[in-house]
Amino acid sequence: MNGLGFLSGSQARLFTLAAVVGAVLVALTVPLSSTHAWGNLLIASVYLTTLGLGGAMFVAFGYVTGAGWNVAFRRVPEAMAVTLVVCGVISVGVLALGMHNYAWHAHGEAGTLWFKQMWLSPQFWLVRAVGYLALWSVLSLLIVSVSRRQDRVGGTRLTIANGKLSALFLAVSAVTFSLACFDWLMALTPMWYSTVFAAYQFAGMMQATLATMILIGLALRAPGRPLHGVFTTEHLHDLAKLLLGFSCFWMYLWFSQFMLIWYTDIPEEVAFFVPRESGAWGAVTGMNIFLNWLLPFFVLLPRPSKRSGKIAARVAGAVLLGRWLDLYWIVIPALHQAHPESGSPLVGVAEAGSILLVLGLFTLLVSRTFGKANPVPRQDPLLEESLHYHL
């Protein structure tokens, strides 16, 4: 592979153009509504960062559980994990740029929410964001570097070392990812609480991660590509099963959150859902559920669908769009409540720009990272098991 990774020169130029055009489109909307433009940048940065974090978590889960089936295509989620460095820098910039969109002022009676006021103080909030992203980046890079070092050293010692490092990473990321979800997304509606919000975001993150891995795996298994004869139908089947499972998990958490808030009918809790069920936002809510659960559930339920590259690719594309819509559904109404100029749900210039930015930048980053290592971890002791894996 060349320095462009698995992309050809023309493909790399196309995705570069997509990223540049996306950034320009978002920038063009700043004079019309800087709040709306920033909201789309926040969606894009969270999307990019969680794709990288999801890739790192997938690798770590494999090491901790001693799984062998995923070793053959492990370089794909590893390449996704390495993007955390660049995506983390972007996220810090976006968060710092839009700090004024968070409600730092006191709410309610004096002293009743002292902890939240302290926790959401701007300086502490931004320092935590840098800390989360630094921890994720450093630990994921360590895991990937140990994995690549095994290509030169071989043996089981590095596999064991990565198992311990992965356990540490998962423990750290479980806590910090939960706090990041509260800080970056839930804090946009500072008087709203949900104890399952982080788990709900985790489910969405893993859905998008698995969908991305399916699309990259299918693209790289074509004749003449790096994973031809390596990424098999059996691997596709298992990834599609996981995607189906996380889609159901996402819906379970989404409904659990909604149902409990709906029947208790506490004003500060229902304030989150009322605007998202009103007017055109009701259609967005329905489309969100359709893309993230209904479509993948009914399409991927039959065994042949999970083993079909064409069907799996289309469902994966729909899920990736659904992940963007889910973040849009969370972010934009929250900004609209405080800033009426943000407007109603609309797939306009800013929205198209954020989608193009994510698509172009992430594909370029993953391709370049993938091209810097052997496409298959040849010295991993579980590689043969993965290459001959059958359900």
CORHUSUL-V886918 format. One record per residue. N is the residue number from 1. RES is the residue in three letters. OMEGA is omega in whole degrees, 0 to 359 (none if undefined). BURIAL is b if it has 24 or more other C-alpha atoms within 12 Angstrom, else e. Layout:
N:RES:OMEGA:BURIAL, N:RES:OMEGA:BURIAL
This chain:
1:MET:179:e, 2:ASN:182:e, 3:GLY:179:e, 4:LEU:180:b, 5:GLY:183:b, 6:PHE:177:b, 7:LEU:171:b, 8:SER:180:e, 9:GLY:180:e, 10:SER:178:e, 11:GLN:179:e, 12:ALA:178:b, 13:ARG:179:e, 14:LEU:181:e, 15:PHE:174:b, 16:THR:178:b, 17:LEU:179:b, 18:ALA:180:b, 19:ALA:181:b, 20:VAL:179:b, 21:VAL:178:b, 22:GLY:180:b, 23:ALA:180:b, 24:VAL:180:e, 25:LEU:177:b, 26:VAL:180:b, 27:ALA:181:b, 28:LEU:181:e, 29:THR:182:b, 30:VAL:179:e, 31:PRO:181:e, 32:LEU:178:e, 33:SER:180:e, 34:SER:179:b, 35:THR:180:b, 36:HIS:178:b, 37:ALA:179:b, 38:TRP:178:b, 39:GLY:178:b, 40:ASN:174:b, 41:LEU:177:b, 42:LEU:178:b, 43:ILE:181:b, 44:ALA:182:b, 45:SER:177:b, 46:VAL:179:b, 47:TYR:181:b, 48:LEU:183:b, 49:THR:182:b, 50:THR:173:b, 51:LEU:177:b, 52:GLY:179:b, 53:LEU:178:b, 54:GLY:176:b, 55:GLY:178:b, 56:ALA:179:b, 57:MET:179:b, 58:PHE:178:b, 59:VAL:182:b, 60:ALA:177:b, 61:PHE:179:b, 62:GLY:180:b, 63:TYR:184:b, 64:VAL:182:b, 65:THR:182:e, 66:GLY:182:b, 67:ALA:179:b, 68:GLY:187:b, 69:TRP:187:b, 70:ASN:187:b, 71:VAL:186:b, 72:ALA:181:b, 73:PHE:183:b, 74:ARG:179:b, 75:ARG:179:b, 76:VAL:177:b, 77:PRO:175:b, 78:GLU:178:b, 79:ALA:176:b, 80:MET:182:b, 81:ALA:182:b, 82:VAL:179:b, 83:THR:181:b, 84:LEU:182:b, 85:VAL:181:b, 86:VAL:182:b, 87:CYS:177:b, 88:GLY:177:b, 89:VAL:179:b, 90:ILE:181:b, 91:SER:179:b, 92:VAL:178:b, 93:GLY:180:e, 94:VAL:180:b, 95:LEU:179:b, 96:ALA:181:b, 97:LEU:185:e, 98:GLY:181:b, 99:MET:182:b, 100:HIS:179:e, 101:ASN:176:b, 102:TYR:184:b, 103:ALA:182:b, 104:TRP:185:b, 105:HIS:182:e, 106:ALA:177:e, 107:HIS:175:e, 108:GLY:181:e, 109:GLU:181:e, 110:ALA:175:e, 111:GLY:184:e, 112:THR:181:e, 113:LEU:185:e, 114:TRP:182:e, 115:PHE:179:e, 116:LYS:178:b, 117:GLN:178:b, 118:MET:183:e, 119:TRP:183:b, 120:LEU:174:b, 121:SER:190:e, 122:PRO:184:b, 123:GLN:180:e, 124:PHE:180:e, 125:TRP:182:b, 126:LEU:177:b, 127:VAL:178:e, 128:ARG:180:b, 129:ALA:178:b, 130:VAL:179:b, 131:GLY:178:e, 132:TYR:185:b, 133:LEU:178:b, 134:ALA:179:b, 135:LEU:180:b, 136:TRP:183:b, 137:SER:183:b, 138:VAL:183:b, 139:LEU:179:b, 140:SER:177:b, 141:LEU:178:b, 142:LEU:180:b, 143:ILE:181:b, 144:VAL:181:b, 145:SER:177:b, 146:VAL:179:b, 147:SER:181:b, 148:ARG:177:b, 149:ARG:180:b, 150:GLN:177:b, 151:ASP:180:b, 152:ARG:187:e, 153:VAL:183:e, 154:GLY:178:e, 155:GLY:183:e, 156:THR:185:e, 157:ARG:182:e, 158:LEU:175:b, 159:THR:178:b, 160:ILE:179:b, 161:ALA:180:b, 162:ASN:175:b, 163:GLY:178:b, 164:LYS:179:b, 165:LEU:179:b, 166:SER:178:b, 167:ALA:177:b, 168:LEU:180:b, 169:PHE:181:b, 170:LEU:179:b, 171:ALA:180:e, 172:VAL:184:b, 173:SER:178:b, 174:ALA:180:b, 175:VAL:186:e, 176:THR:177:b, 177:PHE:177:b, 178:SER:180:b, 179:LEU:179:b, 180:ALA:177:b, 181:CYS:177:b, 182:PHE:186:b, 183:ASP:190:b, 184:TRP:185:b, 185:LEU:184:b, 186:MET:181:b, 187:ALA:174:b, 188:LEU:173:b, 189:THR:196:b, 190:PRO:180:b, 191:MET:181:b, 192:TRP:180:b, 193:TYR:171:b, 194:SER:183:b, 195:THR:180:e, 196:VAL:186:b, 197:PHE:182:b, 198:ALA:178:b, 199:ALA:177:b, 200:TYR:176:b, 201:GLN:176:b, 202:PHE:179:b, 203:ALA:178:b, 204:GLY:178:b, 205:MET:181:b, 206:MET:173:b, 207:GLN:182:b, 208:ALA:179:b, 209:THR:180:b, 210:LEU:178:b, 211:ALA:178:b, 212:THR:179:b, 213:MET:178:b, 214:ILE:182:b, 215:LEU:180:b, 216:ILE:179:b, 217:GLY:179:b, 218:LEU:180:b, 219:ALA:185:b, 220:LEU:179:b, 221:ARG:178:b, 222:ALA:180:e, 223:PRO:181:e, 224:GLY:180:e, 225:ARG:188:e, 226:PRO:184:b, 227:LEU:176:b, 228:HIS:182:e, 229:GLY:180:e, 230:VAL:177:b, 231:PHE:189:b, 232:THR:176:b, 233:THR:178:b, 234:GLU:177:b, 235:HIS:178:b, 236:LEU:181:b, 237:HIS:181:b, 238:ASP:177:b, 239:LEU:179:b, 240:ALA:176:b, 241:LYS:178:b, 242:LEU:177:b, 243:LEU:176:b, 244:LEU:181:b, 245:GLY:180:b, 246:PHE:174:b, 247:SER:177:b, 248:CYS:178:b, 249:PHE:177:b, 250:TRP:182:b, 251:MET:178:b, 252:TYR:181:e, 253:LEU:178:b, 254:TRP:182:b, 255:PHE:179:e, 256:SER:178:e, 257:GLN:182:b, 258:PHE:185:b, 259:MET:182:e, 260:LEU:179:e, 261:ILE:182:b, 262:TRP:187:e, 263:TYR:175:e, 264:THR:172:e, 265:ASP:176:e, 266:ILE:188:e, 267:PRO:183:e, 268:GLU:178:e, 269:GLU:181:b, 270:VAL:179:b, 271:ALA:177:b, 272:PHE:187:b, 273:PHE:184:b, 274:VAL:179:e, 275:PRO:181:b, 276:ARG:174:b, 277:GLU:185:e, 278:SER:175:e, 279:GLY:183:e, 280:ALA:180:e, 281:TRP:176:b, 282:GLY:177:e, 283:ALA:177:e, 284:VAL:177:b, 285:THR:179:b, 286:GLY:178:e, 287:MET:177:b, 288:ASN:179:b, 289:ILE:181:b, 290:PHE:184:b, 291:LEU:185:b, 292:ASN:180:b, 293:TRP:187:b, 294:LEU:182:b, 295:LEU:180:b, 296:PRO:182:b, 297:PHE:186:b, 298:PHE:181:e, 299:VAL:185:b, 300:LEU:181:b, 301:LEU:178:b, 302:PRO:180:e, 303:ARG:181:e, 304:PRO:181:e, 305:SER:181:b, 306:LYS:182:b, 307:ARG:179:b, 308:SER:180:b, 309:GLY:182:b, 310:LYS:181:e, 311:ILE:181:b, 312:ALA:180:b, 313:ALA:180:b, 314:ARG:178:b, 315:VAL:179:b, 316:ALA:177:b, 317:GLY:178:b, 318:ALA:179:b, 319:VAL:178:b, 320:LEU:175:b, 321:LEU:178:b, 322:GLY:177:b, 323:ARG:177:b, 324:TRP:181:b, 325:LEU:179:b, 326:ASP:177:b, 327:LEU:177:b, 328:TYR:180:b, 329:TRP:179:b, 330:ILE:191:b, 331:VAL:191:b, 332:ILE:177:b, 333:PRO:179:b, 334:ALA:177:b, 335:LEU:182:b, 336:HIS:180:b, 337:GLN:182:b, 338:ALA:184:e, 339:HIS:184:e, 340:PRO:182:e, 341:GLU:180:e, 342:SER:172:b, 343:GLY:180:b, 344:SER:179:b, 345:PRO:183:b, 346:LEU:173:e, 347:VAL:183:e, 348:GLY:184:e, 349:VAL:182:b, 350:ALA:180:b, 351:GLU:177:b, 352:ALA:179:b, 353:GLY:181:b, 354:SER:178:b, 355:ILE:179:b, 356:LEU:179:b, 357:LEU:179:b, 358:VAL:182:b, 359:LEU:184:b, 360:GLY:185:b, 361:LEU:183:b, 362:PHE:179:b, 363:THR:178:b, 364:LEU:182:b, 365:LEU:181:b, 366:VAL:181:b, 367:SER:181:b, 368:ARG:180:b, 369:THR:179:b, 370:PHE:183:b, 371:GLY:183:b, 372:LYS:181:b, 373:ALA:173:b, 374:ASN:183:b, 375:PRO:179:b, 376:VAL:179:b, 377:PRO:191:b, 378:ARG:185:b, 379:GLN:180:b, 380:ASP:183:b, 381:PRO:181:b, 382:LEU:184:b, 383:LEU:181:b, 384:GLU:177:e, 385:GLU:181:e, 386:SER:182:b, 387:LEU:181:b, 388:HIS:183:e, 389:TYR:176:b, 390:HIS:178:e, 391:LEU:none:e
